[in-house]
């Protein structure tokens, strides 16, 4: 049994785990990252089919323009120049099709409001009030703008308890406009009666500020971070599934991997889902009520995806994303019956590198409940049986029938297609029940559904999409909060800001 000792052991190599490792490495901690999969990255992973690269979860990002929050993060994390990104169409980075009518989400608040006013000329007061509130909340958060943080400040907590749908409904009685303003809710697994306003506001703010496609995939980020972590003396191990937490008294002392290796440390950070983390904590080491709460947190819905390699020079490249809703109820897509699925789709195009006017591939995503695939959850990847393959084939047919309603030329342009289910997402990313965005944030129970990075075990911290907020910026800010339990968080923020070149802020 091999034994290694570190300052920090991080379990899981998703963005949160890698960002924590990078930050702590910069502050001279001896860090080790353990990943059960053969690839690092979690939702940053990609895969290749017939020369086309497909993303697992990072389809586009927001606020990557010069002077914006993600650009500052990329500078600090030494990602600038290592991650290829393309700015999406400023006049329509997202196109929303609701029951056959299209609306554009334009980039920048002035363009955003003017675009909506063209479709809703009588709703100026509501549109301007909406944009003002989203911008105020987005720019008002200290951590999401990398400003000095008071960890005891609770001034924004009221927005945790306010529902997105109630806020939008308070602005206008126009149901069509309400639907358009709520149409990006698949980016956070939105629930009409549960999603807090702060989740909606932050996600929409990041994309309205600027929206970008990672042209070479999300694994550019994880690969670069791993190189940097190792360059600072840190260790990153793949095929190293943690199966046991060891304790000395009330503190964790080591983690044990599947092959029996022990990794000792002073502190531990789990980038696993909080429920999976709690499964490794012996009952006698933690209060039953606390463990039960984390174990039973409700998860966001999962997804079924179709990945299409397109025939050369058949489908023009769209430098935008496309959201399609069959009906005008944009909140109801997750509450489907098997006979009326899918109710909505998200479509992401990738440009042909040799002929960028055309698309080389297309990713289509729609909600799917985990219960639909639960019967196969004990099976392994590529070994789930004929019944499962038939299930996926039928679901692909239903998705493509829905796609044909808005893009009738796609079917004849398919060179090859592949699918993934909630089981694929669960097994490749390690998320509970294939959850797209971790735990549900519930405005009706804001305290119960808010998950801090510190646990009831004093040397075990949490990070990842269930802490703070999901998405690239949410997870990076969550990593700051996690590291802020070990280092003065404002010292980290000072480093991020002091190393940012002045020419980007002019």
C-alpha positions as CSV (number, residue, x, y, z in Angstrom):
1,X,0.0,0.0,0.0
2,X,1.6,3.2,-1.2
3,X,1.4,6.2,1.1
4,X,1.8,9.9,0.1
5,X,1.5,13.0,2.3
6,X,0.4,16.5,1.1
7,X,-0.9,19.8,2.5
8,X,-4.1,19.4,0.5
9,X,-5.7,16.5,-1.2
10,X,-8.5,17.3,-3.7
11,X,-10.9,14.6,-4.7
12,X,-12.2,15.2,-8.2
13,X,-10.7,17.1,-11.2
14,X,-13.7,19.1,-12.4
15,X,-13.2,22.8,-12.8
16,X,-13.7,23.5,-9.1
17,X,-11.1,21.0,-8.0
18,X,-8.5,22.1,-10.6
19,X,-9.1,25.8,-9.8
20,X,-8.6,25.1,-6.1
21,X,-5.4,23.2,-6.9
22,X,-4.1,26.0,-9.0
23,X,-4.9,28.7,-6.5
24,X,-3.4,26.8,-3.5
25,X,-0.4,25.8,-5.6
26,X,0.2,29.5,-6.2
27,X,0.2,30.0,-2.5
28,X,2.9,27.3,-2.1
29,X,0.7,24.5,-0.8
30,X,1.7,21.0,-1.7
31,X,-1.4,19.8,-3.6
32,X,-2.6,16.5,-5.0
33,X,-5.7,15.9,-7.2
34,X,-7.3,12.5,-7.5
35,X,-9.6,11.7,-10.4
36,X,-11.4,8.4,-10.8
37,X,-11.9,8.8,-14.6
38,X,-9.1,8.3,-17.2
39,X,-9.5,12.0,-18.2
40,X,-9.5,15.1,-16.0
41,X,-12.0,17.9,-16.4
42,X,-15.5,16.7,-15.3
43,X,-17.9,18.8,-17.4
44,X,-15.0,20.2,-19.3
45,X,-14.3,16.9,-21.0
46,X,-14.7,16.5,-24.7
47,X,-14.7,13.5,-27.1
48,X,-14.0,13.1,-30.8
49,X,-16.0,11.4,-33.5
50,X,-15.0,11.3,-37.2
51,X,-12.6,14.3,-36.7
52,X,-15.1,16.4,-34.8
53,X,-14.7,17.4,-31.2
54,X,-17.8,17.5,-29.0
55,X,-18.2,19.1,-25.6
56,X,-19.6,17.2,-22.6
57,X,-20.9,20.3,-20.8
58,X,-19.2,23.6,-21.6
59,X,-21.0,24.7,-24.7
60,X,-20.5,28.5,-24.4
61,X,-19.3,30.9,-21.8
62,X,-20.1,34.5,-20.8
63,X,-18.1,37.6,-19.8
64,X,-14.8,36.7,-21.5
65,X,-14.3,40.1,-23.1
66,X,-11.4,42.3,-22.0
67,X,-12.0,43.8,-18.6
68,X,-14.8,41.3,-17.8
69,X,-14.8,38.8,-14.9
70,X,-14.0,35.6,-16.8
71,X,-11.2,37.3,-18.7
72,X,-9.7,38.3,-15.4
73,X,-10.0,34.7,-14.2
74,X,-8.4,33.4,-17.4
75,X,-5.5,35.8,-17.0
76,X,-4.9,34.7,-13.4
77,X,-5.2,31.0,-14.2
78,X,-2.7,31.4,-17.1
79,X,-5.4,30.4,-19.7
80,X,-5.2,33.4,-22.0
81,X,-3.5,32.3,-25.2
82,X,-4.2,28.7,-24.4
83,X,-7.9,28.6,-24.8
84,X,-9.4,29.4,-28.3
85,X,-12.7,31.3,-28.1
86,X,-14.9,33.0,-30.6
87,X,-17.3,35.8,-29.8
88,X,-20.8,35.0,-30.8
89,X,-23.1,37.1,-32.9
90,X,-23.5,40.4,-31.0
91,X,-27.0,41.0,-32.5
92,X,-28.2,37.5,-31.6
93,X,-25.9,35.3,-29.5
94,X,-29.0,33.3,-28.6
95,X,-32.1,32.8,-30.8
96,X,-35.2,31.9,-28.9
97,X,-38.0,30.1,-30.9
98,X,-41.2,30.0,-28.9
99,X,-44.0,28.2,-30.6
100,X,-42.7,29.1,-34.1
101,X,-41.8,32.8,-33.4
102,X,-38.1,33.8,-33.1
103,X,-36.7,36.4,-30.7
104,X,-33.0,37.5,-30.4
105,X,-30.9,37.9,-27.3
106,X,-28.4,40.6,-28.2
107,X,-25.1,41.3,-26.5
108,X,-24.6,44.3,-24.3
109,X,-27.5,45.8,-22.3
110,X,-28.3,48.6,-24.8
111,X,-28.5,46.1,-27.7
112,X,-30.3,43.6,-25.6
113,X,-33.1,46.1,-24.6
114,X,-33.4,47.6,-28.2
115,X,-33.7,44.1,-29.6
116,X,-36.6,43.2,-27.3
117,X,-38.2,46.6,-27.9
118,X,-38.5,45.8,-31.6
119,X,-40.6,42.8,-30.7
120,X,-42.4,44.4,-27.8
121,X,-42.7,48.2,-28.5
122,X,-45.4,48.7,-25.9
123,X,-43.3,47.1,-23.1
124,X,-40.5,49.6,-22.7
125,X,-41.1,50.1,-19.0
126,X,-41.0,46.4,-18.3
127,X,-38.0,45.7,-20.5
128,X,-35.9,48.5,-19.1
129,X,-36.8,47.6,-15.5
130,X,-35.8,44.0,-16.2
131,X,-32.5,44.9,-17.7
132,X,-31.8,47.4,-14.9
133,X,-32.4,44.8,-12.2
134,X,-30.4,42.0,-13.9
135,X,-27.5,44.4,-14.4
136,X,-27.7,45.8,-10.9
137,X,-27.6,42.3,-9.4
138,X,-24.9,41.1,-11.7
139,X,-22.7,44.2,-11.1
140,X,-23.6,44.4,-7.4
141,X,-22.1,41.1,-6.3
142,X,-18.6,41.5,-4.9
143,X,-17.4,37.9,-5.4
144,X,-18.7,37.8,-9.0
145,X,-16.9,41.0,-9.8
146,X,-13.7,40.0,-8.0
147,X,-14.0,42.9,-5.5
148,X,-13.0,42.7,-1.8
149,X,-15.4,40.4,-0.1
150,X,-17.0,40.5,3.4
151,X,-17.9,36.9,4.0
152,X,-20.3,38.0,6.7
153,X,-22.3,40.3,4.4
154,X,-25.9,39.0,3.9
155,X,-27.2,42.1,2.0
156,X,-28.1,40.0,-1.2
157,X,-29.7,37.1,0.7
158,X,-33.2,38.5,-0.1
159,X,-32.7,37.6,-3.7
160,X,-32.1,34.0,-2.7
161,X,-35.7,33.9,-1.5
162,X,-37.3,35.7,-4.4
163,X,-38.5,33.6,-7.4
164,X,-37.5,34.4,-10.9
165,X,-40.9,33.8,-12.3
166,X,-42.6,36.1,-9.7
167,X,-40.1,38.9,-10.4
168,X,-40.7,38.7,-14.2
169,X,-44.5,38.5,-13.7
170,X,-44.3,41.6,-11.5
171,X,-42.9,43.6,-14.5
172,X,-45.6,42.8,-17.2
173,X,-48.8,41.0,-17.8
174,X,-47.6,40.1,-21.3
175,X,-47.2,36.4,-21.2
176,X,-45.2,36.3,-24.4
177,X,-42.6,38.8,-23.0
178,X,-42.5,36.8,-19.8
179,X,-41.7,33.7,-21.7
180,X,-38.9,35.4,-23.7
181,X,-37.3,36.8,-20.5
182,X,-37.3,33.4,-18.9
183,X,-36.3,31.5,-22.0
184,X,-32.7,30.8,-21.0
185,X,-33.8,28.8,-18.0
186,X,-32.3,25.5,-19.4
187,X,-28.9,27.1,-18.6
188,X,-29.7,26.6,-14.9
189,X,-32.3,23.8,-14.9
190,X,-34.9,26.4,-14.0
191,X,-38.1,25.7,-12.1
192,X,-41.0,28.1,-12.4
193,X,-41.7,28.0,-8.7
194,X,-38.2,27.4,-7.3
195,X,-35.4,29.2,-9.2
196,X,-34.2,32.1,-7.1
197,X,-33.8,35.5,-8.9
198,X,-30.1,35.6,-8.1
199,X,-29.4,32.5,-10.2
200,X,-31.4,33.8,-13.2
201,X,-29.8,37.3,-12.8
202,X,-26.2,36.2,-12.6
203,X,-26.4,33.6,-15.5
204,X,-28.2,36.0,-17.8
205,X,-25.9,38.9,-16.8
206,X,-22.8,37.0,-17.7
207,X,-24.1,36.2,-21.2
208,X,-25.7,39.5,-22.0
209,X,-22.3,41.1,-21.1
210,X,-20.6,39.0,-23.7
211,X,-21.0,35.4,-25.0
212,X,-18.3,33.1,-26.5
213,X,-17.9,29.7,-28.0
214,X,-14.8,27.7,-27.0
215,X,-13.9,26.6,-30.5
216,X,-11.5,23.9,-29.4
217,X,-13.5,22.6,-26.5
218,X,-13.7,22.8,-22.8
219,X,-10.8,20.4,-22.3
220,X,-8.4,23.2,-23.3
221,X,-9.1,24.7,-19.9
222,X,-8.6,21.5,-17.9
223,X,-5.5,20.4,-19.9
224,X,-3.9,23.9,-19.3
225,X,-4.7,23.9,-15.6
226,X,-3.3,20.4,-15.1
227,X,-0.1,21.5,-16.8
228,X,0.2,24.6,-14.6
229,X,-0.6,22.6,-11.4
230,X,2.1,20.1,-12.2
231,X,4.5,22.9,-13.2
232,X,4.1,24.3,-9.6
233,X,4.9,20.9,-8.2
234,X,1.4,19.6,-7.7
235,X,0.3,16.1,-8.5
236,X,-2.7,15.0,-10.6
237,X,-3.6,11.3,-10.7
238,X,-6.2,9.8,-13.0
239,X,-7.8,6.4,-12.6
240,X,-7.6,7.1,-8.9
241,X,-11.1,6.6,-7.5
242,X,-11.4,7.5,-3.9
243,X,-13.4,4.8,-2.0
244,X,-12.8,5.6,1.6
245,X,-12.2,8.5,4.0
246,X,-9.8,7.8,6.9
247,X,-10.1,9.7,10.2
248,X,-8.1,10.3,13.3
249,X,-10.5,11.5,15.9
250,X,-12.8,14.1,14.4
251,X,-10.5,15.0,11.6
252,X,-9.9,13.4,8.2
253,X,-6.4,12.0,8.0
254,X,-6.3,10.4,4.5
255,X,-8.2,9.1,1.6
256,X,-7.9,5.7,0.1
257,X,-8.2,4.9,-3.6
258,X,-9.6,1.8,-5.2
259,X,-6.2,0.2,-5.6
260,X,-5.4,0.6,-1.9
261,X,-3.1,3.7,-2.0
262,X,-3.4,6.2,0.9
263,X,-3.0,9.9,0.4
264,X,-2.6,11.8,3.7
265,X,-3.1,15.5,4.1
266,X,-3.8,18.3,6.6
267,X,-6.9,19.4,4.6
268,X,-9.2,17.8,2.1
269,X,-11.4,19.3,-0.6
270,X,-14.1,17.3,-2.3
271,X,-15.1,18.2,-5.9
272,X,-17.5,15.4,-5.8
273,X,-21.3,15.9,-5.5
274,X,-22.0,16.6,-1.8
275,X,-24.2,13.5,-1.5
276,X,-21.5,11.3,-2.9
277,X,-19.0,13.0,-0.5
278,X,-21.3,12.2,2.5
279,X,-21.5,8.6,1.4
280,X,-17.8,8.3,2.2
281,X,-18.1,9.8,5.7
282,X,-18.8,7.2,8.4
283,X,-22.0,7.9,10.3
284,X,-20.2,8.2,13.7
285,X,-18.0,11.0,12.3
286,X,-20.8,13.5,11.5
287,X,-24.1,14.6,12.9
288,X,-26.9,12.5,11.4
289,X,-29.2,15.4,10.5
290,X,-26.4,17.2,8.6
291,X,-25.4,14.1,6.7
292,X,-29.1,13.4,5.9
293,X,-29.6,16.9,4.6
294,X,-26.7,16.8,2.2
295,X,-27.5,13.3,1.1
296,X,-31.1,14.1,0.3
297,X,-30.6,17.4,-1.5
298,X,-32.7,17.6,-4.6
299,X,-30.8,17.6,-7.9
300,X,-31.4,19.4,-11.1
301,X,-32.7,17.4,-14.1
302,X,-30.4,15.5,-16.5
303,X,-30.2,15.6,-20.3
304,X,-30.4,13.5,-23.4
305,X,-28.0,14.7,-26.1
306,X,-27.5,14.0,-29.8
307,X,-24.1,14.7,-31.4
308,X,-24.2,15.0,-35.1
309,X,-21.3,15.0,-37.6
310,X,-22.6,17.0,-40.6
311,X,-21.8,16.4,-44.2
312,X,-19.3,18.9,-45.6
313,X,-20.6,22.2,-46.9
314,X,-24.3,21.3,-46.3
315,X,-25.4,23.4,-43.3
316,X,-24.4,27.1,-42.9
317,X,-22.6,27.8,-39.6
318,X,-24.7,29.8,-37.2
319,X,-22.5,31.9,-34.9
320,X,-25.3,31.7,-32.3
321,X,-27.1,29.2,-30.2
322,X,-30.7,28.2,-30.8
323,X,-33.4,27.4,-28.2
324,X,-36.7,25.9,-29.4
325,X,-39.9,25.6,-27.4
326,X,-42.8,23.7,-28.9
327,X,-45.3,25.7,-26.8
328,X,-45.3,29.1,-25.2
329,X,-44.7,27.6,-21.7
330,X,-40.9,27.9,-21.4
331,X,-41.0,26.7,-17.8
332,X,-42.7,23.4,-18.5
333,X,-40.1,21.6,-20.6
334,X,-39.0,19.4,-17.7
335,X,-42.5,18.4,-16.7
336,X,-43.1,16.2,-19.6
337,X,-45.0,12.9,-20.2
338,X,-43.2,10.3,-22.2
339,X,-45.7,10.8,-25.0
340,X,-45.0,14.5,-25.5
341,X,-41.2,14.5,-25.1
342,X,-39.2,16.5,-26.0
343,X,-40.9,19.9,-25.4
344,X,-37.8,21.9,-26.1
345,X,-34.3,21.8,-27.4
346,X,-30.9,23.5,-27.2
347,X,-28.8,23.5,-30.4
348,X,-25.1,24.4,-30.6
349,X,-23.2,24.6,-33.9
350,X,-19.5,24.2,-34.5
351,X,-17.8,25.7,-37.5
352,X,-15.8,23.7,-40.0
353,X,-12.1,24.7,-39.5
354,X,-11.4,24.5,-43.2
355,X,-14.5,26.2,-44.4
356,X,-15.9,28.3,-41.5
357,X,-18.9,29.4,-43.4
358,X,-20.4,26.0,-42.8
359,X,-21.0,23.9,-39.7
360,X,-19.1,20.7,-39.2
361,X,-21.1,19.4,-36.3
362,X,-24.2,20.0,-34.2
363,X,-25.0,19.2,-30.5
364,X,-28.6,19.0,-29.5
365,X,-29.6,18.8,-25.9
366,X,-33.0,18.3,-24.2
367,X,-34.1,17.5,-20.7
368,X,-34.5,13.9,-19.6
369,X,-35.5,12.6,-16.2
370,X,-33.1,10.1,-14.6
371,X,-36.0,7.7,-13.8
372,X,-36.2,6.9,-17.5
373,X,-32.8,5.2,-17.4
374,X,-32.6,4.1,-13.8
375,X,-33.3,0.5,-14.7
376,X,-29.8,0.4,-16.4
377,X,-27.9,2.3,-13.6
378,X,-26.0,-0.8,-12.5
379,X,-24.5,-1.4,-16.0
380,X,-21.2,-0.1,-17.4
381,X,-20.4,2.2,-20.3
382,X,-20.7,0.4,-23.7
383,X,-22.2,-2.7,-21.9
384,X,-25.8,-1.7,-21.2
385,X,-27.5,-4.2,-23.5
386,X,-29.7,-4.2,-26.6
387,X,-32.8,-2.8,-24.8
388,X,-30.8,0.3,-23.7
389,X,-29.5,0.8,-27.3
390,X,-33.1,0.5,-28.6
391,X,-34.2,3.1,-26.0
392,X,-31.6,5.6,-27.1
393,X,-32.3,5.0,-30.8
394,X,-36.0,5.7,-30.3
395,X,-35.2,8.8,-28.2
396,X,-32.9,10.1,-31.0
397,X,-35.6,9.6,-33.5
398,X,-38.0,11.7,-31.4
399,X,-35.4,14.4,-30.9
400,X,-34.7,14.6,-34.6
401,X,-38.4,14.8,-35.4
402,X,-38.5,17.9,-33.2
403,X,-35.4,19.4,-34.7
404,X,-37.0,19.0,-38.2
405,X,-39.7,21.4,-37.2
406,X,-37.2,24.2,-37.2
407,X,-34.3,22.9,-39.2
408,X,-35.8,20.6,-41.9
409,X,-32.6,20.3,-43.8
410,X,-30.6,18.8,-40.9
411,X,-31.8,15.2,-41.4
412,X,-30.4,14.9,-45.0
413,X,-27.1,16.6,-43.9
414,X,-26.2,14.0,-41.2
415,X,-23.0,12.1,-41.8
416,X,-23.0,10.3,-38.5
417,X,-24.8,10.7,-35.1
418,X,-24.2,9.6,-31.5
419,X,-26.2,9.9,-28.3
420,X,-25.8,10.2,-24.6
421,X,-28.3,9.7,-21.8
422,X,-28.4,10.7,-18.1
423,X,-26.4,7.5,-17.4
424,X,-23.6,8.7,-19.8
425,X,-23.5,12.0,-18.0
426,X,-23.5,10.3,-14.6
427,X,-20.7,7.9,-15.5
428,X,-18.4,10.3,-17.3
429,X,-18.8,13.3,-15.0
430,X,-19.5,11.6,-11.7
431,X,-22.6,13.8,-11.0
432,X,-25.5,12.4,-9.0
433,X,-28.2,11.0,-11.2
434,X,-26.6,12.7,-14.2
435,X,-27.7,16.1,-12.8
436,X,-26.8,18.9,-15.2
437,X,-26.1,21.6,-12.6
438,X,-25.8,19.9,-9.3
439,X,-28.3,20.6,-6.5
440,X,-31.5,22.6,-7.0
441,X,-31.4,26.1,-5.6
442,X,-34.9,26.7,-4.2
443,X,-36.2,30.2,-3.4
444,X,-38.8,28.6,-1.1
445,X,-36.0,27.1,1.1
446,X,-33.0,29.4,0.5
447,X,-31.1,28.4,3.5
448,X,-31.6,24.6,3.1
449,X,-30.6,24.7,-0.5
450,X,-27.6,27.0,0.0
451,X,-24.4,24.9,0.4
452,X,-21.4,26.6,1.9
453,X,-17.9,25.3,1.2
454,X,-17.2,24.4,4.8
455,X,-18.6,21.2,6.2
456,X,-19.1,20.0,9.7
457,X,-15.8,18.2,9.5
458,X,-13.3,21.1,10.1
459,X,-10.6,19.9,7.6
460,X,-13.0,18.8,4.8
461,X,-14.2,21.5,2.3
462,X,-16.5,21.3,-0.7
463,X,-16.2,22.9,-4.1
464,X,-17.8,22.4,-7.5
465,X,-21.1,23.4,-9.2
466,X,-23.3,22.6,-6.1
467,X,-21.3,25.2,-4.1
468,X,-22.1,28.9,-4.8
469,X,-23.3,28.6,-8.4
470,X,-22.8,26.3,-11.4
471,X,-21.3,27.4,-14.7
472,X,-17.8,28.4,-15.4
473,X,-17.8,31.7,-13.5
474,X,-20.0,30.3,-10.7
475,X,-17.6,27.4,-10.2
476,X,-14.5,29.6,-10.3
477,X,-16.0,32.0,-7.7
478,X,-17.0,29.0,-5.7
479,X,-13.4,27.8,-5.8
480,X,-12.3,31.2,-4.5
481,X,-14.7,30.8,-1.5
482,X,-13.4,27.3,-0.9
483,X,-9.8,28.4,-0.9
484,X,-10.8,31.4,1.2
485,X,-11.3,29.0,4.1
486,X,-7.6,28.3,4.0
487,X,-6.2,31.6,2.8
488,X,-7.4,35.1,3.2
489,X,-9.9,35.4,0.3
490,X,-9.1,39.0,-0.2
491,X,-5.4,38.2,-0.6
492,X,-6.4,35.9,-3.5
493,X,-8.6,38.6,-5.0
494,X,-5.8,41.1,-4.7
495,X,-3.5,38.8,-6.6
496,X,-6.1,38.3,-9.3
497,X,-6.5,42.0,-9.8
498,X,-2.9,43.1,-9.3
499,X,-1.7,40.7,-12.1
500,X,-4.4,41.9,-14.6
501,X,-2.7,44.1,-17.3
502,X,-3.8,47.7,-17.3
503,X,-4.4,47.8,-21.1
504,X,-7.4,45.4,-20.6
505,X,-9.1,47.8,-18.3
506,X,-8.8,51.0,-20.3
